[in-house]
Amino acid sequence: MLRVCKAVIRAKKLEYKTCFHLFHLFLLSTELHIENVTVRSGQSVVLPCWLSPAADAQAMEVRWYRPEQYSRPVLLYREQKILTSSQPERFRNRAALGSPGGLKRGNVSLRIDNVTFADAGPYECYVSSELLYSSALVFLNVSVLGSPLVLSVMKVRGDLVKVTCSSSGWYPEPQLLWSSDEKNGVAPEELHSSRGPEGLFSVQSSVLLSPSDGPSVSCSVSLPGSKDGKEAKDHSATPWKSAFAVVMLMLVAVVAVFTGIFYFIRNKKRGEDHFQESHRKIEWMLSTLNRATAHHHVVVSEDRKYLRDSEKTGDNTEMGRFHHHTCVLGEPGFSSGCKYWEVVLKQENIDVKAAWWVGLASGSADRSTEAPLTPSGGFWYLSSDGSNGYHVNLDPTFPVSLSTRPGTLGVLVEYEKGRLTFYDVGEKKPILTLVTAFTGDVFPLFNPGTGDSGSVHIPDMIPPSVEAEEQPLLNTDTLNTENETEA
């Protein structure tokens, strides 16, 4: 006895009619068996479908297709060969029969390699011969592990520090938990989850921490009912009970003949002047603008030290340029070390610029994208948007409160530690630290702001590299990021 669903194809749309049973000794007496499947994005998956009892399917037609796409099959086996002429481009070289030689045993399963979230959903397994056809549905569930967590750290008031944890690109909706050395669970001040147009989730949460919360705090994001997730930890070089109460990160200008060197010195309150020496070398990076990466609305000076917005037109589709965002990269790039540079936003006799972006970009990031530039895409920056205030480009964007408008920004990158810190040079204080994980070359990122004619200047001061043992440097040994994935 065989259950068969009779089908009528009309205008390339398969409409299912009533199912019935056939009793005929000459018909192929088989049934299709299927199972639902769940897989992680990026992995390979086999959608199982086979004939039972086992029968040789080598002379049959095997068609796997998405609903309402019968004429554009994911995989089509007919006349004992795979036909690709009508196969959608995105499945080329990714879809195959699931078991080599399996057709002879009645195995008509489908294998998909490098699964993406767009592959999720129903698939129809359709098998036919001269006398019989039958089909069944299998549903593919795809879970997605999101981007590396990004921590931002800001001192807000008194002994309190606000730590924000952000990540994007998760499915299904993830869980976010905070903990510290003193508490298994830390109640978040804020917790936001949103779903983007592609169906993936972004999550962001903040906590206010005091000295009583212990020397470290941890943010973990994981998929529900699973150990799959990522974690970021914030460690202090000194106990938080003293660090939050007595440590102020200070930027002190030290004028030196022929060099104009600026050193970051940390100053402890309550008369404490001892500190742990850092054994890192901070290199002042002589950065220039890479005109070949500039959006055509960005004007770069001949010496490649100034940039501003303009109304000029040009071809933004050239390879390597920013196509939609009015940005430009600095050079050189780097993939190790501790680098520092400054960006001047206040020119003589002109008000401080109201609109700008300053930060860092991965060399492999997509500069042609029209989508917002986020950490998951390889962009990390602080921005000003006039009356709309300051933001860091987390997903969603995160507001930053500043009492004064910076005339000069300092940017410090500690590559191996995944830290990006912004400083208000004029106020001699840090603004914000982002903690993430860098891979490959990264480059300074600049945007002069749309509609703001004021220029951005990268000064050409060339101080020598400074050993921490010789000059007290900014102690940024307060954060560490660990991203863990359960296979």
N, C-alpha and C positions, 0 to 999 in steps of 0.2 A: 504494500500500500504506500502511496507517495502523495504527500501534500504538495500541491502546485498552485502558485498564484498566477492566474492568467493576467496578462498585461496587454495593453493597447498603447501603441506609440502614436501620439498625435502632436504635430508641430514641435518635435524634439523633446516633448515632455512625457514622461512615463506615468500613466495613470493606472493605479492598481484596482482591479475588480475583485469580485468575491472569490475566495479560495474554495477549492473543492478537492475531492479525493478521486483518483483514477484507479481502476482495477483492470489491469491489462498485462498479460504475461509477457507481451513483446516490448513494453515500455521499460526504460531503464529504471530499475527499482532502487532509487537512492534518495537520501535526504541531505540537505545542507545544514551543518552545525556551525554555530558562531559563538563568540564570546566578546563581551566588552573589554576594552584594554585601556590602561593608564600608563603613561610614559612621561619622562622628564624631557623638556625641550633640549634639543641638541643630541639626543640619543637616537638609536635605531629601534624600530618596533616592528613586530610581526602581527598583522591582523589575521587571526586564525579562521580558516574556512576549509572544510574538507567534506568529501563524500563518505557517507556511511550507510551501509557497509562499503568498504573500500572498493573503488572501481577505477580503472585506467581512464584518466581524463586527457590523455595526450591528443586524442582526436576531437576533443570538444572545444567549444569557445569559452574562454574565461574572461569576464569583463568586470573590472572594479571601477566604480564611478561615484561621484558625489551626487546627492539628490538633484534632480532637474538638469543634470549634465551627462546624460546617457551618451550623447554623441561626442563628448570630450572626455573619454575615460582616463582615469589615473593610470591604468594599465589595461592593455588589450592583448590577449593571446588568442590567435586564430590561425588555422592552417599550420599548426605546429611551429609557430614563431611569434615573437613579440613585435607588434606593430606600433610605431611611435608617431605616425604622421598626424594624428588627431590628439595626441597627448598634450595637456597644458605644459607650457614651458617650465613652470616652477617645479614640476615633478620629473623633468628630464634628468636622467642619471641618478635619481633618488628612489625611484619605484621599481621593484622587481618581484618576481615570484618568490615566495618566502622560503622555499626549500628546494635546493638543487636536486633534480631527479624526482621531486615529490609528486609530479603529475601522474606518474605511473601508479602511484599508491593512492591517488585520489586527493592529494594535498594541493589545494588551490589557494593557499594563503598568500597575502600581500605583505611585502617588506617595504618599509619607508625608512630611508636613512636621513640623518640630520634633521630630525623632526622640529618643526617650528610651531608656534602657537596658532598660526593660521591654518595648520593642518588639522586642528581639532574639529570634531563633529562627526556626523554619520557618513558611512561608506556602504555602498551596496555591492554585495558579492553575487554575481550573476553567472550561472553556468548553463550552457545549452548544448544539445546535440540535435541530430536530425529529427528525433522523435520526442524530445523532452526539453523543457527548460525549467529552472527553479532559481529563486533568489532569496537572499536574507540580508538583514541589516546588522552592521556592527558599528558601535559608537566608540570613537577614539577620544579619550580625555588626555589633555596635555597640561602638565603642571610646569610652572616656570619659576625658577629661582632668580630673584631680582638682582639689581645692581649691588656692588659693594656698598656697605653702609658708609655714610658721611656724617661725621660728628662736627658740630660747630660749638665753640666755647666762648662765652662772653661773661665778663664780670658785670653784674647789674647794680647791686646796691649793698652796702655794708659788707657782710661776710658771704653774701650769696653769689653763686655763679650759675648761669643758665647754660645747660648743655642740651643741644638739640640733635636728634638722631633722624636721619632721612634715608629713604631708599625707594626705588621705583622699579617697575617691570615685573611684578609678582602675579602669579595666579595659582590657585584661588587666593582670595583675600588673606593676607598673612596676619600673624599675631605678633605684637611687639611688646616686649617686657623689659623693665629696668630692674637692676639689682645693684647693691653695693656691698662692701666688705662688712658693713654693720647691719644690713637688712637684706633678707632674701628678696623682698619686693619693695620697690620704691614707687610710690604713687606718682603718675605723670601729672604735670600741670596742664598739659595739652596733649591731645591725641587725635590726629586727623587721618582719615583714609579716603581716597578718591579713586575713581575708575576712569581711565583715559579712553579716548576714542577707539583704540585698538583692543579694548577689553581688559587691559592689564591694570593692576592696582599699584598706587603709590601710597606710602605711609610715612607719617612724620609725627614725632612726639618730642616734648620738651620736659625737663625736670629742673627744679630749683634745688641746688645742693648747698648745704651748710657744712661746717667742720664736723658736726656730729654724724654725718653720713659716712665717715671713714675715708681712707686714703685712695679709694678707687671706685669707679662706677662702671657698670656694664650695660650695654643695650644689645638685645638679641631680637632678631626678626626671623620667624620660621613659618613654614607652611602648616596649616592645621592638621593635627593627627599624625605628624611626621617629625622626625628628627632633622629633616633637611632645613637648613637655615644658615644665617650668618650672624656674627657677633662682633661688636666693637667695644673696646675697653679704654677707659680714660684713667691712666696711672699718674700719680704725682711723684716727682723726684724727692720731695720732702713730704712729711705727713700733712694732710689737708688741714688738720686742726691748727697748724701753724701757718701753712701756706695761704689759706684763705684769709687768715687774720692779719698776716704780717708781710706778705710778698706783694709788691707792686712792680710790674714790668715797666721799666722806664727807658726811654730813648734819650740819650744825652749827646748833644753836639760837641765834638771835640775838634777844634780848629787846629790843624797842623800845617806847618809851612810846606808849600808846594804840593800838598796832597788833598787837603780838605776832607779828612777822614771822619766818618761818623761811626761811633761805637755804641752798641746797645749795652747798657749797664743795668742790671737789676738792683733795686734798692729796697732793703728790708726796713719795715717800721720797727718801732720799739727799740731802736738802737742796735738791732741785729745787723751785722755787716759781714758775717761769714756766709759762705755759699759753697755749694759743690761745684768743682771746676768741670767744665765741659771739655772734652778732648776732641772736639770737632773743629775743623777749619771752615770759616765762613768766607766765601769768595765774593767780592763785589763784582757783579757781572756787567761788562761793558756791552749793553744791548743796543742794537739798531733795528730799524723796521725793515721787514722783508716786503718790498713793494710788490713782488710777484704774487703775494697772498691777499693783497688789499682788495676789498670791495671797491667798485669804481666810483662810489660816492665819497670815498676816503682819499683826501689829498695828502701825500707824503712828501716832505721837503727833500731837497737835493741831498742834504747831508744825512737823511733818513733818521732824524732825531725829533721831528715834529710831525704831528698829524692833526687834521681837522676834517669836519664834514663839509660837503659841497653839494651842489646840484648838478654837477657834470654827469654826462651819460657815458656809457661804454658797455663792453661785452663782459658780463659777469659770469659767463659760462666757460671761460677759460679754465683749463685744468689747474687746480691748486688755489684758485681764488675763493673767497667767500661769495656765494651767489646771492644770498638773501639778507644776511646780517652785515651791518657796516663795520666790519672788524678787519684787523690786520695782525699778523703774527710778528713777534720780535725774533731776533736771532743773535747768537747761535742757540740751538736747542741743547739739551743735556739729558743724561740718563743716570746721573749719580751726583753725589756731593751735596753741599749746602751753599745755595746761591742767594745773593741779595741784590736788588736794584731799586731805584726810586723813580717815581713818576710825578712830574710837576703839573699841577692843575690850575695854578694861579700865575698868570703872566703880569708883568709890570703894567700898572695903570689900567688893569682890566679886572673885573670881578672874578671870583673863583668860578670855575666851570660848574654848571648845574647838572649836566648830563655826561656820563662816561661809564665805561666798563674797564676794569683792570683785573687781570688774573693770569690764568695758565690754561694751556690747551695741549692735548695729546697730539703728537705728530700724525697719528692714524685716525684722528677724529674726522668726521664727514663735514667738510666746509661747504658743501653744496646743499645741505639740508635747509628746508624752510621751517622745520620744527624748532621749538625753543631749545637753546643750547643748555644742556644739563650735565651734571656729573656722570650720569650713566652713558652719555655720549662723548665723554672725554673733555669736558669744559668745566672749569672752576673759576668763578670770578665774583668780585664785589662790584655793585653798580649803584649809580646815583641817577635818579629820574626827576630832578627838580623838586617840585612841590610834593611829589609822591614819595619822596624820601629815599632811603638806602635799602638795598636788598642784597642777599647772597643767593645765588642761583640754585638753591636746593629745589626739590620737586615734591610739593609745591614751593614757590619762592618764599624766602624767609626774611622778614623785616629786620633791619639793624638800626638801633637807636644811637644817634650821634649828637652830642651837644653843640659841636661846631663843625663847620664844613671844612674838610681837610684841604690845605693848599698844596701839600706834598704827601704822597703815599709812599710808604716803604713796603716792599714785598720780599718776604723771606721764604724760600723753599728748602725743606729738608727732605730730599728725595727718598732716601732709604726708609725714613720714618713716615713717609706719606703725609707730611705736614705743610700747609700753606698758611702763612700768617701775614696779616695786613697791619700796618702801623700808621698812625697819624704822626708824621715827623715833627710838625710844628708844635703839637701838644706833647710830644715825647711819650706816647703811650700806645699800647696795642689796641687794635679795634676788634679783631676776630681771628680765631684759628680754625681752619678746616682740617679734618683728619680723614684720609682716605687711603687708597693704594695706587701708586703710580706704576705703569708699565711702559717700556719703550721710551723714546725721546719725548720730552715735553718742551713747550715754547712759551715765552711771555705772550700774553694776549691783551690787545688794546681795542677799544671802541670809543671814538670821540663823541658819540651821542648824536642822534638824528635831530637836525634843526638847531643845534648849538654850534655857533660859528667859532667859539673859543678853541684854542689849540691845546693839545696835550704834548708835553715835552719830556723826553727821556734824557736826563742830564748826562754829560760825558765825563763826570768825575771819575778818576781812575785810582782809587786807593789800593795799596798792596793788599794781598791776602793776609789775614791776621790769625795767628794762632790763639786759641782760647786761653792757653796758659800765659800768654804775654799780655793780653787785654781781656778783661772781663766782658763776655758776650752775653747777649740775651739768653737766659736759661729757658729753653723751650722743652726741656725734658719732662713734660707733664702729660703727654698723650701717647697712646700706642693703639694701633688698630690691628685686630686679628679677624680675618674672614675665613670661616670654616664651612665646608660643605660636606655633608654626608652623602656618599655615593649610593 
